[in-house]
Amino acid sequence: MNLSFSSNAFKQDTLSRAIDVLGEIGYAGVELMADLHHAYPLTFDKVRRQETRKQLDGRGMFVSNVNAFTHFIDGDTYNPTWIERDPRELQKRIDHTNRSLELAAEFACRTVSIQPGGPLIGRNMSRDEAGNRFAESLEQCIDTARKTGVFIAIEPEPGLFIQTAAEFSEFKRKFFAGESMVKMNCDIGHLFCVGEDPARVIRDLHADIVHVHLEDIGANRVHQHLTPGRGVIDFDSIFRSLADTNYVGHVTVELYPYETTASGVARAAFDFLNRKV
């Protein structure tokens, strides 16, 4: 299994620099951050896309995933969300996702990871309303997903509308049962934080998992991404489950908090995980 690394740890560097560093370390792929720092679809122009493809081809690397979770260029980590009441803000999220799907297709990438609706904290909104809003918004991206052949990968995260794999399954059954283009981005650390067993989730939901994020988490289960090997995640069981379920998608290390030490944590993660895969 080839390892990739997310460019979102390299927000203080250019995408080109990130690719060079990751290629030199030995990573087979890179996850593109579809935001202002690297590959925001509206500013990641034709010339830069051509240069990036040439650079990746020269290193024999691929794009593992397009990460469309954040939206710093128009808001912040979460905003605008999928559940905005302001139609103008909501449209920004929808348009951004459709453009990210087209970007992924251009780089022969099969997944775009997205936030799971958005945070409910601070909103006067019920779960039912949030679920309906998320589904109605996401429906406006299905045609693009089908046309491009790129999966929309919902990423459960602590504190957001969908926190657990169980909540993902409930959402999909209710709104997108039978829809092949809506899948899950399985973030191992997020699942551990909310009390689920990531290895079991992989086995139980393997048909819906199209991309995997890796990071370590401390024994306190606080949502703080740690370099693999620095926490308590059982990576041996994770990779066994992936192998036993014949997982064919990509595995990407995501260590976005380490902007000032991105190169170092990328190497440390590779050295640790490369002994596991």
Secondary structure, 3 states (H helix, E strand, C coil): CCEEEEHHHHCCCCHHHHHHHHHHHCCCEEEEECCCCCCCCCCCCHHHHHHHHHHHHHHCCEEEEEECCCCCCCCCCCCCCCCCCCHHHHHHHHHHHHHHHHHHHHCCCCEEEECCCCECCCCCCCHHHHHHHHHHHHHCCHHHHHHHCCEEEECCCCCECCCCHHHHHHHHHHHCCCCCCEEEEEEHHHHHHCCCCHHHHHHHCHHHEEEEEECECCCCCCCCCECCCCCCCCHHHHHHHHHHCCCCCEEEECCCCCHHHHHHHHHHHHHHHCCCC
